[in-house]
Amino acid sequence: MIEMSMEQFEEAVADGLDLIPDELADLMDNVVVLVEDEPPADAGEPDLLGLYEGVPLTERGEWWAAGSLPDRITIFRNPTLRLCDNEAEVVEEVAITVVHEIAHHFGIDDERLHDLGWG
């Protein structure tokens, strides 16, 4: 497994977020991006790189805004470090994962993301 501090990994996540065009970033609503070491045990996927939890923008109705907690995008550090062979691969994989999870916030499903090459 590659060695990368939490600070370095969080910087890679921030760099991935910087890849999002301003027009899209401005449309993101009530979402927080977090970094954790491992995915939750109940996710059933120990190699999960990222997870979107929330209500996609395309599914929000009038009811949504009343007291809704922020959507969560979590990027998992250790599975990413186990997958990659060097720091450059980590940075690239983190960027792909960040874009993938943000796409879920916009209502794009896994099948469409795979079609677009972001699977």
N, C-alpha and C positions, 0 to 999 in steps of 0.2 A: 504494500500500500504506500502511496506517495505521502510524504510528509508536507503538510501545509497548515500553518496556524489558522485559528479561527479568524483572526484579523485579515490575513491574506485571502482567505476564502470569502469573507464578507466583502472585501474589496472587489473580488471577481464577480460577485453578485451585483454590486453597485455598477460595475462596468457593463454587465449584461443589461441592467435597467437603463443605462445610458444609450443603449442601442435602440430603444423604443422611440420612434419618432414623436416629437413634441405634440403633434396633433392627436396621436393615440394616447399618450401619457395624460394629456389634458382631459380625455374622456374617461379615464379610470376613476371610479367612484367608490369611496368607502372600502378601500382594500389596503391591506398591510402585507409587506413582504418580510418574511422571517427566515432565519437560518437555524437549523437544528442538526445535531450530530447524526441521529438515526431516525428512520421513519417509525411511527407508532407500531407497536406489536400487533395491534388489531388491523393494521393495513394489509397484513398477509403477504407483503412484498418487501423482503429485507433489502432488495436492491433498488427500491424506489428512489428516484433522483429528486422528484418534486411532487407537490400535491397542492391542488386548488380546492379549497373548501369555501363554499358560499353559494350565492345565487347569481348566475350570470346576468349581465346587463340585459340580455335579450329576454329574460324571464321575469324581470322585476315589474311588478304592477304598482298600483297606488298604495297597496297595503305594505309594500316593502319598507319604505322609509321610516315608518313608525317604530322607532326603537331598535332597529336592526343593528346587530354587531357588525364590525367590518368583515369583509371577506378576507380569507387568509391564503396567502401563497407561501408555502414553506419549501425551501431548498435544503436537501439533505446532504451534509458534508461527507460523511464517511462512505456511503455508497458511491458517491462521485469519485472520491479519492481511490477507492478500490478498483473502479472501472478504468481509470486512466493510467497511462504509463509515464506521463511527465506533466509539468506545470502548464505548458501550452495547451495540452489536451484538456486539462481541468478547466482552464479559462474558456475554451471553446465549448465544452460540454455544459458548463454553467450557463453560458449565454443561450445555448439552445434550450436548456431547461427553463430558464426565465421566460423566454419568448413563448414556449409551449404553454406554460402555466398562465401567463397573461392572456394568451389566446382563449383559454377556457373562461376567463373573466368576461371576455367579449362574446362568449357563447359558441365558440368553435370547438367541435368535438374531436376526439382522437382520430377517427377515420379521416376527417377532412385535413387534420394536421399531417397525417401520414401522406395523404395525397399531395400536400404542399411541400413535403420534404422536411417537416419539423416534427416528425414522429418520435 
